[in-house]
Amino acid sequence: EVNMSYFKNFMKANRAYVDLHGTAHLPIKPKTKVAIVTCMDSRLHVAPALGLALGDAHILRNAGGRVTEDMIRSLVISQQQMGTREVVVLHHTDCGAQTFTNPTQNPNTFFKNKCFLNLITAFDEFSGS
């Protein structure tokens, strides 16, 4: 069940957001040509933490900020279709994903370092280098 008080607040905030940014007509491609992979932690507001404005970078999030197969797909699209040329992997202190006890959920035990090798391979394969 959706908490309607949050939903109403979201709708009100979205109307204000559209009023503020709705006519900005920003380019689809990120201005800095940077894609950032980071954690989905609700305490982490990436854009203001890095001094980014609307339209500056692609911000891709998942549990633990890990480069999974799906993240690689998004990064390849970011690079090939949207012109990004740099990938930043941003982790943070006190990450909740570090507390997971199930090995299939803890990013440190599940992905190890293999995911970074996959990322390099994916970019080499799709970039034609």
Secondary structure, DSSP 8 states (H G I E B T S, - for coil): ---HHHHHHHHHHHHHHHHHHTT----SS-TT-EEEEEE--TT--HHHHHT--TTSEEEEEETTS---HHHHHHHHHHHHTT---EEEEE--TT-GGGG--STTT-HHHHTTTHHHHHHHHHHHHHHT-
